[in-house]
Amino acid sequence: MLDEDEKLFLKKVGEKLKYYRKKAGYTNYEYFAYDNNISRPQYGKYEAGANIQMNTLYKILKALKVTPEEFFKGFNS
């Protein structure tokens, strides 16, 4: 069970994923997931704040051409 801080952290991760996806030119998360061989339903959950494994996050950031350092810059949990 996640506590409130963890839920807030995952929500912020999801918001940043959505931001960088849109910045990459994908207006729809399903197109991004399909183009990058990521489960469309699962990716949608990540943007909504679902728990994500680090290797999955790394794969997504690589597809978005965003470094982990850039993704977490200014990130406060």
N, C-alpha and C positions, 0 to 999 in steps of 0.2 A: 504494500500500500504506500502510495506516495504522500509525502506531507505537502503542505501548502507552498513552501519554498521550492520544492522540486517541481510541482505543477507549474508554478510561475516561470521557472527556468525553462521547462520544456515548451511553454507557450511562447516565450521569447525566441527560442530556437526555431519554432515553427514560423513565427512572424519574419524572422531573418531569412529563412529558406524561401518564403513567398516573395520577399523583397528582391532577393538575388535572382530568383526565377524570372520575375517580371523584368528586371534589369537586363537579363539575358535575352529578352524578347519573346518569352512565352507567356501569353495572356491566360492560358489554361494549363493547370497543373497536369492534366491527363496527357497533353501533347508532350510536355517535358518528360514525364515518366516513360511514355512510349518510346520516344526518341533515344532515351538513355537506358533502356532495358531495365527499368525499375517497375516494380508492381504498382500499377496505377492506384488501386484502392489503398494500399499501404502508404504510398507517398502522400496521398491526400490526408491520411491520418497524421503523418509527420507534420504537415503544415498546420494541422489543427491542434498540435501539442502532444501527440502520442510519444511514448518513450521510444528512443532510437538507439541502436547500437553504434558504437564509435566507428566501426568499419563501414557501416552503412552511411553514416554521416560523411565520412571521408570520401566514399564513392560519389555521393551526391555533390559535395563541394568540388571534387575533381571535374565532374560533368558541367558544373556551373563556372568552372575556371576561376574559383575563389580559393585562396589559401586559408587554412585554419586560422592563421594569425589575423588575416583580414576579417574573417567571419566573426571571430570573438573579440575584435578590437572594440573597446568601449563597452564591452558586455558586462553588465553587473547583474549578479543573481539575486 
